[in-house]
């Protein structure tokens, strides 16, 4: 009777899946000793794809990506207590890149807590990182801008040395500093600051620099919140300035509205390259946002710009809320953009997170292994959902001995990037993990942030794999998470 009931249960599940593919390509059986369903696919042949789904870091804010002359992408973002840099051959897998902490906040001094929005720049043959931080009492009103320097050609060698605070003579509250390198060679510092000592509004200022760590002129206001979409939350905010130059037009794209709300968005200010940038009237603010919430993406902001690997495409990298109303709980995304006739960026709308995006030109294709074709034991099974890449996802990895097993084929031995599209909807917004064992040797804990069920993120790792077949076994760790697919490609 026990066996008969189990067979009836298995048969019902197959019918509910409603997908003829399963009846053709999987065989089902059960183990007498455990009464646990096992599904064995006949094949785990991958699809060779030239797309990715739009999460390049499942957690983080204030992304800055810089493509260097060595062909590598250098990346940094807010971590809160230190300054870290990553590098990778592809910015869509930057979260799996080599990383290094280059500066840690001390337990004293003006840059002790709340380290925000670092940016790494290559200026005059040296590396500079600009970031905001505050005093050890963690008071926001004490936020100022600071800079560190590395004179090595490779920022992953040597040390970043402390150059100190970068400020104008007012020494007022300042965050989100960036450097405009004018074609003439002149440097300008642009940041978000307060006019006085009270948090009423954030204003964008510009000043001239005498070197990469020194401001040498008075600050000049170039923008303050004035439009309804900038003043719909208090305090009023203009922040996160970033510049891009095309055909003699400087486009300064900035973030506006409440950064903790779904209304956070991007605005645009322009100037001619041959104008006096220290005159406020040289800058023209456009009356409407150029990038805002849409297609199930909320609160997009604080972006940077970069090029594809072959320099043929322009891309925006930005952060957004992980889900509607999540505020400062954010993730990092990327998408291609085009240009308007007036040489300003046409960012369009955020791409729907469940629509695949063509990989940046020059990047290599990936082998995609759908989770529903993986072997699975002791609880997990594939079930349908419209948000999943192939219409099915692998869920119910709920027990200590639950297993999802992929067999992947590698054309040669080497270092590979593995991107795991996964989702965590554990109760109480709990963090989740999976334990990944590769070829019965190395075990890696895979972190999975909580964004909700079917709100897919991406965990990324770099690992060494053998030529030929490699076995990847996922087991339950903390809380609960699902898997949609894994992408595998050689890191070269």
N, C-alpha and C positions, 0 to 999 in steps of 0.2 A: 504493500500500500504506500509506503514512504517513497519508493521509486516511482510509482505511478503518479503520485501527487507532484513530484519534482518534474516529471516529464510534461505534465499538463502546464505547470508554471512556466517552464522554458518555452513551450509552444506559444503561450499567450504573449510572452515578451516579444517573440519574433514577429507575431502578427501586429502588435502595437507599433513596432518600429516602421512598419509599412514601407519597406524599401527593398525592392527585389534584389538589389546588390548583395544583401546579406544572405539570402537563401542560396545564392549561387557561389559565394566566395568564402563562407565560413562553415565550419562543422562544429557541432555542440555536443558535449558530453558532460557527465558529472562523476565525481569521485565518491564511491561508496563510503570511504572512511571519513569524509568531511561534509558531505551533502552540499558542496560549494560548486557553483556553476563555473565552468571553464570554457572560454571561447577561443578557438584556434583558427586564425585566418590562414588561408592557403598561401598567401603572399603578402609581403610588406614592400612591394615595389613602389618607390617614391615617384612623385611628379616633379619634373625639373621646371621650376617656376622663375619668372623674372619680376615677382611682386613681393611686397611685404605689407603687413598691417601696421597701422600708424601708431605705434608706441615705440620710441627708441630708448626710453628709460622709464621703468614702471613707477619710479618714485623720484621726486626732485622738483626744483624750481629754479628760475633765473638762469636758463641755459646759455652758455657762450661757446660757440664752435668756431675755430679758426683753422683754415686750411693753409699749411705752410708750404714753402718751396720744396721741402723734402717729400712731398706727396702725402704726408700724414695729416690727419685731423686731430687737433688739440682741443680738448673740451674741459670745461669746468662748470660748476653749479654751486648753489648754496648748500652747505652741509651744516652750518650753524656754529661749529666749534673749531674748524680748521680750514685750510685752503688745499684742495686736491686738484690734480690734473690727470686727465686720461688721454690716451692717444690710440688711434685705430686707423686702419686703411679704409674703412667705410664709416661714415657718420651714423648710418642706420644701425650699426652694431657697436656703437661707441660705449655702451654700458658694459660690454664684455672686454673692452680694451685694457691694455696695460695701464696701471694707475700708480700714483705716487702722492703722498702727503708732503707738500713742500713748505708748509708753515702751520704751526699750531698756536692757538691763542694762549698767552701766558696767564698767570694768575694775578697779574697786576698790570697797571698802566692803562692807557686810553683805548687799546684794542684788545679787550679782555673777553668780551661776550658778544653773542648775536652777530656772527660773521656772515655778512650778506653779499650776494650777487658779485662774486669775483669774475674778473675778465682777464684773459691772458693775451698780451699784445707783443708783437715783435717789432721793436722800434730801434733804429740806428744800430742794428746788428746785436742787440741784446733783448732779453725777455723781461717783460714787466707784467706784474699782476696787480690790478687795482681792486680793492674791496672795501666795504663798509664794515665797521665794528663799533661797539660801544664799551663803556667802562664796566668794571667788575660788579657794580650795583645793577647792571642790566637795564638801565633806564634808556628808553628810546631817545629821549631828548639829547642824549650825549653821543648819538651816532655821528661819526665823521668818516672821511675817506683816507685810506692808507695805501702804500705802494711798496712792493718788494721787487728785487732785481736779480737776474741771473745772467752773467755775461758769457756763459758757455753757449756754443752753437746748438747743443742739445739740452733742452730744459730738464731732461731726466738725469743729467749728470751735474756734478757740482752742487752748489747750494744757492738758494734764494736768500739774498741779504736784505736786511731791513733798511729801507730808505726813509721811513717815517710817514708822518701825516702829509697829505697834499691838500692845500687849502688856499683860499684867497684871504685878504686882510680881515674880512669880517669874521672868519672862523665860526660860521653858523652851521647848524645841522645839515648834513650832506650824506647822500647815498647814491648808488647806481652810477658811479662815474665811468665815463668812457672817453677814449681819445680819438679825435678826428685828425688824421694825418693828411694835411692839405697837399695837393700835387706840387705846390711850391716848396714843400719841406717844412713849412710852419706847422707846429703842433697846437691843438686847441683841446682843452678839457671841457666836457659837457657833463652836467650832473643835475640831480634833483635835490632841491634845498628849501629851507624855510627863509622867508623874508626876515622874520624876527626870531623870538625864542619860544613861540607858542605854536602848537600843531594845528593850524587852521587850514593851510593849503600847502601843497608841494609845487614848487615853481621850477622850471627848467632854466638853468644858467649856463653861460659859456664864458670862458676866459682863455687868454693866450698863455702858452707855456714857453719857458726858456730852455727847459730840458724835460725829459720824460717824468721827472718827479717834482717839478717846481712850477707853480702858477706865477706868472709875472705881470698880470694886469688885474684891474678891477673886474669883478664879475658883472655880466650883462644879462638881464632877464630877456629871454627870447620866447617864453610861453608860460601862461598860467591857466588854470581851469576856468573856462568861461561859458562853454556850451552846456546844454541840459544834460547831455550824456557824460559830461565830465564832472558835473556838480550834483549828481543824483544820490550821492552818499557822502557823509562827512566823516573825516576831513576830506577836502577836495584834493584830487591827486592828478598830477602829471609826473611820470617817473619812467625809469627804464629806457632812456634815450639810446638809440642805435642809429648809425649813419651808413648810408650807401650812396655812391656817386655814379651817375651815368649821364653821358653827353652834357657835361657842364652843370648838371642839376644835383644839388645835395638834397637827398631825402632823409629827414630825421624822423624815424618812426618811434613813437613813444607809447607808453601804457597809460590808460586813464580810467577813472571811476574807481570804485572800491575794490581793492585787490582781493578782498575776502568774499566777493559776491559774484554771481553769474554775469553781472553787467560789465565786469572788467573787459577791456577791449583795447584796440590799437588805433591811434590817431597819427596824423601826418603833418609835418612842418617842412617847408622847402625854402631853399635859398640858391641863388646863382653862385657858382664856384668863384667867379671873379668879383663878387660883391665884398664889402667890408663886413665880415662876419661878427664884428664887435659892435655893430650898430643894430639895435633891435628891429628897426624897420626893414632890414634885409631879409628877415624871416617872415614867412607867410603861413599861418595856420589854416588848414583845411577844415571846413565846417562840419564834416561828417566822419564817423569812424570808418576805417578801411578794413578792419578785421574784427569780427565780434562773434558771440555765441551762435551756433547753428549746427544742424545735423547731429544732434546729441553730443556736441562738444561745448563745454561751458567755461566761461571766463578765460578765453585765450589771451595771453599777454607775455610781456618781458621776453622778447624774441631776440635772435641774432640771425645773421645772414651768412650763407656760404655758397660755394660752387660744388657741382658734381665732380666726380673724380677726373673726368676728361675736360672739365671747364666749360661744358656746353650748356649746362642748366643752372638756374638760380634756385636756391632752396631757402625756406624759412624754417628755423627751429624755434619752438615756442613751448611754454608750459600752459596747461589747462587744469581745471578742477578734475579730479578723478571721477566725480559723478556730480549731478546737479546739487548745488548747495554745500559741497564739501569744502568750500573756502580755500584755506591755505594747505589743504591736503591735495597735492598736485602730482602730475606726471608730465613727461616731456614727449613732444610729438614733432613731426617734420612733414613738409609737403613742398612740392615745386610751386613756384610762382612765375608770373610773366610781367610784362611792362606795359604801361599805358603809353599813349602817343606823346605825352608830355615828359616821358622818361622818368615817371614816378612808378613805384612798384604796384602791381595789380595783384593783391594777395587773394582775391576771391573769397571763398568761405571755407571754414574748416571741413576737411574731408570726413565723411561718415566713418566712424571707427571700424565698421564691419564691411567696408568696401576696400578691397585690396588696391594698393598703389603700386605703380611701376617703380622698380628700384631706380636709384639715380644712374644716369648714363655713365658707363665705364665700370660699374660694379658687376661682379660675377653673379650668375644665376645660383639659385639654391635648390637643394633636394628637399622636398616637403614630404614628410611622413605623417599621414593622418592618424590620429590616435585611435579611431574606430577599427583600424586594421591591425593594431598592436595586439599581442597576446595579453590576456588579462585573467587574473586569478583572485579568488577569495573576496568577491564583492563588487569590484568595478564592472561596469558594462557601458556600452555605447548607447546613447539615446539622442533623439533628434532635437535640434534647436536652430532657428533661422539665423542666429548670429554666428554660428560655427562655420568654418571655412568651407566644409564639404557637406554641411547640413547636419552633421553629427558631432558629438563631443563625448569624451570619456569621463564619466562621473562616478560617484559613489566609491571613491578610493578612501574608505572609511575605517578600515581596521588595520591594526599593526602589521598583519601579514598580507594586506592588499597589495597587489603587484600589477603594474602595467609595463610590458616588456617590448621594446623596439629592437629590431635587428637592422642596422644600417650598413650600407656598403660604401667603402671609401676607395677611390681610384689609386691612392697612394698614401703611405704613412706621412703624418704631418700634424700641424696645429690647425684645428678646425674651430669654427664658431658654431655653437648650437643655440638657436633661439626657440624658446618654449612658450607658445601662446597658451596662457593659463588664466584662470579666474578664481577668486577667493571671495566667498560670501558668508564666511563664518559668522556666527552670532556675536554681537558685541563689537563688530569691526575688528575682530581678532586677526593678528598676523598668522600666516600659515607657511608651512614648508613641506617640500617633498625631499626624500633622500634618494639621490641618484647614484647608482653603482655602475661603473663602466668596466666591462670585460672582467667582472668579478675581482677587480683590484682596487681602484680608487673609488671612494665614496664622497660625494659632494652634497652639502645641504643647499637646497634651492629655495631662496626666499620668494614669497608670493604675497604682495601687498593686498589689502582688503579694499576692493572697489565694488563688490557686489557680484552675485551670480550673473553670468553672461556679460559682464563688463570686463572685457578681456584686456589683460596686460601682457607683458613679455619679460620673462626671465632669460638672461643671456650669460653664457659662459664660454671661455676659450679652453679647449682641452686637446691633448695629444691622442690621436686615434691611429689604429693599425690599418695597413692596406688590407682590403677585403672586408669580411663581415666583422662588425663590432656589436656587442650586446649592451644595451642601455636598459637598466631596470629602475623604474620609479616606484618608491614605496611611500606610504603615508608618514608624514612628520607631525608638526604641530597643526592642530585644527584641521580644516578641510579645504580642498582645492580640486579643480577640474583641469583637464588638459584638452586642448583642441587639436594641436599638431606640434611637431617640431620641424624647424628648418635647419639644415646642415650645409655648411660650405667651407671650403678651404680658406684659411686666413692668409691670403697672398695677394 
